[in-house]
Amino acid sequence: MKARLPQGMGKGPSNNMNQMLKQAQKMQDEITALQSDLEQREFSASVGGGAVDITINGKRQVLKLNIKPEVVDPDDVEMLQDLIMSAFNEAVRNLDETSDAEMQKLTGGVSFPGLF
């Protein structure tokens, strides 16, 4: 008499492990592609009612900086500095929010410490 194994049994744990490794590799490839895509995107912010506009890329490099002449006051350099910092920080926040949302979609909300 032959022994029958339940369906799905007999394939062994190595088949299951191989499938998990394939899924992990696929997710890693998708994450790498997403990170590359994000590095190419541009993220902008405007502060002070449009007084300062900044555009950065996904590598957090400043691509464009526009300052309206009326906010350039030699007697109030600190205000201009604050506007530029604020615009840059807002653009970085936009980048981070987009990156987090895209990663959440990709990973289904599972967090992988050290990856992102």
PyMOL commands that place a pseudoatom at each C-alpha (Angstrom):
pseudoatom trace, name=CA, resn=MET, resi=1, chain=A, elem=C, hetatm=0, pos=[0.000, 0.000, 0.000]
pseudoatom trace, name=CA, resn=LYS, resi=2, chain=A, elem=C, hetatm=0, pos=[1.302, 3.437, -0.968]
pseudoatom trace, name=CA, resn=ALA, resi=3, chain=A, elem=C, hetatm=0, pos=[1.307, 6.233, 1.545]
pseudoatom trace, name=CA, resn=ARG, resi=4, chain=A, elem=C, hetatm=0, pos=[-0.323, 9.420, 0.321]
pseudoatom trace, name=CA, resn=LEU, resi=5, chain=A, elem=C, hetatm=0, pos=[0.961, 12.759, 1.432]
pseudoatom trace, name=CA, resn=PRO, resi=6, chain=A, elem=C, hetatm=0, pos=[-1.367, 15.717, 1.866]
pseudoatom trace, name=CA, resn=GLN, resi=7, chain=A, elem=C, hetatm=0, pos=[-1.475, 18.113, -1.064]
pseudoatom trace, name=CA, resn=GLY, resi=8, chain=A, elem=C, hetatm=0, pos=[1.483, 20.439, -1.077]
pseudoatom trace, name=CA, resn=MET, resi=9, chain=A, elem=C, hetatm=0, pos=[3.587, 18.053, 0.979]
pseudoatom trace, name=CA, resn=GLY, resi=10, chain=A, elem=C, hetatm=0, pos=[6.449, 16.160, -0.537]
pseudoatom trace, name=CA, resn=LYS, resi=11, chain=A, elem=C, hetatm=0, pos=[7.852, 19.186, -2.285]
pseudoatom trace, name=CA, resn=GLY, resi=12, chain=A, elem=C, hetatm=0, pos=[10.094, 19.728, 0.669]
pseudoatom trace, name=CA, resn=PRO, resi=13, chain=A, elem=C, hetatm=0, pos=[11.039, 22.818, 2.607]
pseudoatom trace, name=CA, resn=SER, resi=14, chain=A, elem=C, hetatm=0, pos=[13.704, 23.753, 0.052]
pseudoatom trace, name=CA, resn=ASN, resi=15, chain=A, elem=C, hetatm=0, pos=[11.032, 24.499, -2.564]
pseudoatom trace, name=CA, resn=ASN, resi=16, chain=A, elem=C, hetatm=0, pos=[9.301, 26.832, -0.112]
pseudoatom trace, name=CA, resn=MET, resi=17, chain=A, elem=C, hetatm=0, pos=[12.621, 28.511, 0.724]
pseudoatom trace, name=CA, resn=ASN, resi=18, chain=A, elem=C, hetatm=0, pos=[13.455, 28.943, -2.966]
pseudoatom trace, name=CA, resn=GLN, resi=19, chain=A, elem=C, hetatm=0, pos=[10.088, 30.592, -3.545]
pseudoatom trace, name=CA, resn=MET, resi=20, chain=A, elem=C, hetatm=0, pos=[10.655, 32.965, -0.626]
pseudoatom trace, name=CA, resn=LEU, resi=21, chain=A, elem=C, hetatm=0, pos=[14.126, 33.824, -1.930]
pseudoatom trace, name=CA, resn=LYS, resi=22, chain=A, elem=C, hetatm=0, pos=[12.710, 34.558, -5.390]
pseudoatom trace, name=CA, resn=GLN, resi=23, chain=A, elem=C, hetatm=0, pos=[10.068, 36.843, -3.868]
pseudoatom trace, name=CA, resn=ALA, resi=24, chain=A, elem=C, hetatm=0, pos=[12.690, 38.603, -1.743]
pseudoatom trace, name=CA, resn=GLN, resi=25, chain=A, elem=C, hetatm=0, pos=[14.944, 39.106, -4.787]
pseudoatom trace, name=CA, resn=LYS, resi=26, chain=A, elem=C, hetatm=0, pos=[12.012, 40.456, -6.807]
pseudoatom trace, name=CA, resn=MET, resi=27, chain=A, elem=C, hetatm=0, pos=[11.155, 42.916, -4.035]
pseudoatom trace, name=CA, resn=GLN, resi=28, chain=A, elem=C, hetatm=0, pos=[14.817, 43.960, -3.756]
pseudoatom trace, name=CA, resn=ASP, resi=29, chain=A, elem=C, hetatm=0, pos=[14.922, 44.603, -7.510]
pseudoatom trace, name=CA, resn=GLU, resi=30, chain=A, elem=C, hetatm=0, pos=[11.713, 46.661, -7.299]
pseudoatom trace, name=CA, resn=ILE, resi=31, chain=A, elem=C, hetatm=0, pos=[13.065, 48.693, -4.378]
pseudoatom trace, name=CA, resn=THR, resi=32, chain=A, elem=C, hetatm=0, pos=[16.316, 49.369, -6.256]
pseudoatom trace, name=CA, resn=ALA, resi=33, chain=A, elem=C, hetatm=0, pos=[14.346, 50.483, -9.325]
pseudoatom trace, name=CA, resn=LEU, resi=34, chain=A, elem=C, hetatm=0, pos=[12.132, 52.741, -7.193]
pseudoatom trace, name=CA, resn=GLN, resi=35, chain=A, elem=C, hetatm=0, pos=[15.129, 54.320, -5.482]
pseudoatom trace, name=CA, resn=SER, resi=36, chain=A, elem=C, hetatm=0, pos=[16.714, 54.999, -8.865]
pseudoatom trace, name=CA, resn=ASP, resi=37, chain=A, elem=C, hetatm=0, pos=[13.453, 56.498, -10.127]
pseudoatom trace, name=CA, resn=LEU, resi=38, chain=A, elem=C, hetatm=0, pos=[13.130, 58.725, -7.053]
pseudoatom trace, name=CA, resn=GLU, resi=39, chain=A, elem=C, hetatm=0, pos=[16.676, 60.018, -7.546]
pseudoatom trace, name=CA, resn=GLN, resi=40, chain=A, elem=C, hetatm=0, pos=[15.680, 61.244, -11.010]
pseudoatom trace, name=CA, resn=ARG, resi=41, chain=A, elem=C, hetatm=0, pos=[12.492, 63.005, -9.888]
pseudoatom trace, name=CA, resn=GLU, resi=42, chain=A, elem=C, hetatm=0, pos=[12.255, 66.666, -8.940]
pseudoatom trace, name=CA, resn=PHE, resi=43, chain=A, elem=C, hetatm=0, pos=[10.626, 67.977, -5.776]
pseudoatom trace, name=CA, resn=SER, resi=44, chain=A, elem=C, hetatm=0, pos=[9.730, 71.634, -5.324]
pseudoatom trace, name=CA, resn=ALA, resi=45, chain=A, elem=C, hetatm=0, pos=[8.602, 73.923, -2.562]
pseudoatom trace, name=CA, resn=SER, resi=46, chain=A, elem=C, hetatm=0, pos=[7.616, 77.555, -2.354]
pseudoatom trace, name=CA, resn=VAL, resi=47, chain=A, elem=C, hetatm=0, pos=[7.618, 79.668, 0.809]
pseudoatom trace, name=CA, resn=GLY, resi=48, chain=A, elem=C, hetatm=0, pos=[6.945, 83.249, 1.795]
pseudoatom trace, name=CA, resn=GLY, resi=49, chain=A, elem=C, hetatm=0, pos=[4.042, 83.584, -0.605]
pseudoatom trace, name=CA, resn=GLY, resi=50, chain=A, elem=C, hetatm=0, pos=[6.279, 82.608, -3.516]
pseudoatom trace, name=CA, resn=ALA, resi=51, chain=A, elem=C, hetatm=0, pos=[9.204, 84.740, -2.372]
pseudoatom trace, name=CA, resn=VAL, resi=52, chain=A, elem=C, hetatm=0, pos=[11.525, 81.716, -2.510]
pseudoatom trace, name=CA, resn=ASP, resi=53, chain=A, elem=C, hetatm=0, pos=[11.076, 78.687, -4.752]
pseudoatom trace, name=CA, resn=ILE, resi=54, chain=A, elem=C, hetatm=0, pos=[13.397, 75.706, -4.659]
pseudoatom trace, name=CA, resn=THR, resi=55, chain=A, elem=C, hetatm=0, pos=[13.638, 72.480, -6.641]
pseudoatom trace, name=CA, resn=ILE, resi=56, chain=A, elem=C, hetatm=0, pos=[15.699, 69.500, -5.547]
pseudoatom trace, name=CA, resn=ASN, resi=57, chain=A, elem=C, hetatm=0, pos=[16.207, 66.024, -6.947]
pseudoatom trace, name=CA, resn=GLY, resi=58, chain=A, elem=C, hetatm=0, pos=[15.858, 62.703, -5.141]
pseudoatom trace, name=CA, resn=LYS, resi=59, chain=A, elem=C, hetatm=0, pos=[19.500, 62.906, -4.124]
pseudoatom trace, name=CA, resn=ARG, resi=60, chain=A, elem=C, hetatm=0, pos=[18.641, 66.092, -2.189]
pseudoatom trace, name=CA, resn=GLN, resi=61, chain=A, elem=C, hetatm=0, pos=[20.700, 68.237, -4.557]
pseudoatom trace, name=CA, resn=VAL, resi=62, chain=A, elem=C, hetatm=0, pos=[19.444, 71.748, -5.272]
pseudoatom trace, name=CA, resn=LEU, resi=63, chain=A, elem=C, hetatm=0, pos=[18.571, 72.069, -8.957]
pseudoatom trace, name=CA, resn=LYS, resi=64, chain=A, elem=C, hetatm=0, pos=[16.859, 75.459, -8.980]
pseudoatom trace, name=CA, resn=LEU, resi=65, chain=A, elem=C, hetatm=0, pos=[16.582, 78.350, -6.570]
pseudoatom trace, name=CA, resn=ASN, resi=66, chain=A, elem=C, hetatm=0, pos=[14.475, 81.401, -7.353]
pseudoatom trace, name=CA, resn=ILE, resi=67, chain=A, elem=C, hetatm=0, pos=[14.403, 84.410, -5.053]
pseudoatom trace, name=CA, resn=LYS, resi=68, chain=A, elem=C, hetatm=0, pos=[12.163, 87.382, -5.705]
pseudoatom trace, name=CA, resn=PRO, resi=69, chain=A, elem=C, hetatm=0, pos=[14.206, 90.603, -5.648]
pseudoatom trace, name=CA, resn=GLU, resi=70, chain=A, elem=C, hetatm=0, pos=[11.882, 92.275, -3.158]
pseudoatom trace, name=CA, resn=VAL, resi=71, chain=A, elem=C, hetatm=0, pos=[12.893, 89.825, -0.401]
pseudoatom trace, name=CA, resn=VAL, resi=72, chain=A, elem=C, hetatm=0, pos=[16.575, 90.666, -0.786]
pseudoatom trace, name=CA, resn=ASP, resi=73, chain=A, elem=C, hetatm=0, pos=[17.067, 93.207, 1.977]
pseudoatom trace, name=CA, resn=PRO, resi=74, chain=A, elem=C, hetatm=0, pos=[20.686, 93.805, 3.003]
pseudoatom trace, name=CA, resn=ASP, resi=75, chain=A, elem=C, hetatm=0, pos=[19.444, 94.900, 6.420]
pseudoatom trace, name=CA, resn=ASP, resi=76, chain=A, elem=C, hetatm=0, pos=[17.534, 91.622, 6.973]
pseudoatom trace, name=CA, resn=VAL, resi=77, chain=A, elem=C, hetatm=0, pos=[19.714, 88.798, 5.669]
pseudoatom trace, name=CA, resn=GLU, resi=78, chain=A, elem=C, hetatm=0, pos=[18.393, 86.460, 8.371]
pseudoatom trace, name=CA, resn=MET, resi=79, chain=A, elem=C, hetatm=0, pos=[14.898, 86.542, 6.887]
pseudoatom trace, name=CA, resn=LEU, resi=80, chain=A, elem=C, hetatm=0, pos=[16.224, 85.485, 3.489]
pseudoatom trace, name=CA, resn=GLN, resi=81, chain=A, elem=C, hetatm=0, pos=[18.300, 82.739, 5.079]
pseudoatom trace, name=CA, resn=ASP, resi=82, chain=A, elem=C, hetatm=0, pos=[15.234, 81.492, 6.952]
pseudoatom trace, name=CA, resn=LEU, resi=83, chain=A, elem=C, hetatm=0, pos=[13.156, 81.480, 3.770]
pseudoatom trace, name=CA, resn=ILE, resi=84, chain=A, elem=C, hetatm=0, pos=[15.782, 79.489, 1.872]
pseudoatom trace, name=CA, resn=MET, resi=85, chain=A, elem=C, hetatm=0, pos=[16.174, 76.950, 4.689]
pseudoatom trace, name=CA, resn=SER, resi=86, chain=A, elem=C, hetatm=0, pos=[12.423, 76.640, 5.019]
pseudoatom trace, name=CA, resn=ALA, resi=87, chain=A, elem=C, hetatm=0, pos=[11.979, 76.072, 1.279]
pseudoatom trace, name=CA, resn=PHE, resi=88, chain=A, elem=C, hetatm=0, pos=[14.732, 73.462, 1.196]
pseudoatom trace, name=CA, resn=ASN, resi=89, chain=A, elem=C, hetatm=0, pos=[13.347, 71.632, 4.225]
pseudoatom trace, name=CA, resn=GLU, resi=90, chain=A, elem=C, hetatm=0, pos=[9.849, 71.625, 2.716]
pseudoatom trace, name=CA, resn=ALA, resi=91, chain=A, elem=C, hetatm=0, pos=[11.177, 70.184, -0.552]
pseudoatom trace, name=CA, resn=VAL, resi=92, chain=A, elem=C, hetatm=0, pos=[12.982, 67.451, 1.415]
pseudoatom trace, name=CA, resn=ARG, resi=93, chain=A, elem=C, hetatm=0, pos=[9.754, 66.695, 3.302]
pseudoatom trace, name=CA, resn=ASN, resi=94, chain=A, elem=C, hetatm=0, pos=[7.967, 66.352, -0.057]
pseudoatom trace, name=CA, resn=LEU, resi=95, chain=A, elem=C, hetatm=0, pos=[10.664, 63.943, -1.208]
pseudoatom trace, name=CA, resn=ASP, resi=96, chain=A, elem=C, hetatm=0, pos=[10.488, 61.906, 2.008]
pseudoatom trace, name=CA, resn=GLU, resi=97, chain=A, elem=C, hetatm=0, pos=[6.686, 61.688, 1.944]
pseudoatom trace, name=CA, resn=THR, resi=98, chain=A, elem=C, hetatm=0, pos=[6.706, 60.568, -1.688]
pseudoatom trace, name=CA, resn=SER, resi=99, chain=A, elem=C, hetatm=0, pos=[9.455, 58.035, -1.006]
pseudoatom trace, name=CA, resn=ASP, resi=100, chain=A, elem=C, hetatm=0, pos=[7.649, 56.639, 2.047]
pseudoatom trace, name=CA, resn=ALA, resi=101, chain=A, elem=C, hetatm=0, pos=[4.338, 56.362, 0.176]
pseudoatom trace, name=CA, resn=GLU, resi=102, chain=A, elem=C, hetatm=0, pos=[5.946, 54.623, -2.802]
pseudoatom trace, name=CA, resn=MET, resi=103, chain=A, elem=C, hetatm=0, pos=[7.811, 52.180, -0.541]
pseudoatom trace, name=CA, resn=GLN, resi=104, chain=A, elem=C, hetatm=0, pos=[4.617, 51.443, 1.397]
pseudoatom trace, name=CA, resn=LYS, resi=105, chain=A, elem=C, hetatm=0, pos=[2.884, 50.529, -1.871]
pseudoatom trace, name=CA, resn=LEU, resi=106, chain=A, elem=C, hetatm=0, pos=[5.786, 48.350, -2.915]
pseudoatom trace, name=CA, resn=THR, resi=107, chain=A, elem=C, hetatm=0, pos=[6.288, 46.485, 0.347]
pseudoatom trace, name=CA, resn=GLY, resi=108, chain=A, elem=C, hetatm=0, pos=[2.681, 46.334, 1.447]
pseudoatom trace, name=CA, resn=GLY, resi=109, chain=A, elem=C, hetatm=0, pos=[3.509, 48.262, 4.602]
pseudoatom trace, name=CA, resn=VAL, resi=110, chain=A, elem=C, hetatm=0, pos=[6.182, 45.829, 5.784]
pseudoatom trace, name=CA, resn=SER, resi=111, chain=A, elem=C, hetatm=0, pos=[9.222, 47.644, 7.157]
pseudoatom trace, name=CA, resn=PHE, resi=112, chain=A, elem=C, hetatm=0, pos=[12.718, 46.417, 6.396]
pseudoatom trace, name=CA, resn=PRO, resi=113, chain=A, elem=C, hetatm=0, pos=[15.151, 48.116, 8.769]
pseudoatom trace, name=CA, resn=GLY, resi=114, chain=A, elem=C, hetatm=0, pos=[18.243, 49.366, 7.018]
pseudoatom trace, name=CA, resn=LEU, resi=115, chain=A, elem=C, hetatm=0, pos=[16.719, 49.348, 3.528]
pseudoatom trace, name=CA, resn=PHE, resi=116, chain=A, elem=C, hetatm=0, pos=[14.824, 52.646, 3.689]
for i in range(1, 116): cmd.bond("trace and resi %d" % i, "trace and resi %d" % (i + 1))
show_as sticks, trace
zoom trace
